[in-house]
């Protein structure tokens, strides 16, 4: 999907860099994802200035929910990339 992230080291979340074809304003993007893709994530900037341009994805849920969210996110990213 274009997100870059490090492998988590015992956490229950992934901190991922927003791909260039998506809105780089992480606060705007989280609302767009919630409204259009029905995926809830946290803006990286909520964790300090170094988090700007990143999203925090939690995976503290069932595999089924993660798969649903990933499918929705992939569909959203594909649509946005085609519109870029």
ABEGO torsion letter per residue (X at the ends): XGBBBBBBBGBABBBBBBBAABBABAAAAAAAAAAAAGBBBBBAAAAEAAABGBBBBBABBBAAAAAAAAAAAAAAAAAAAAAX
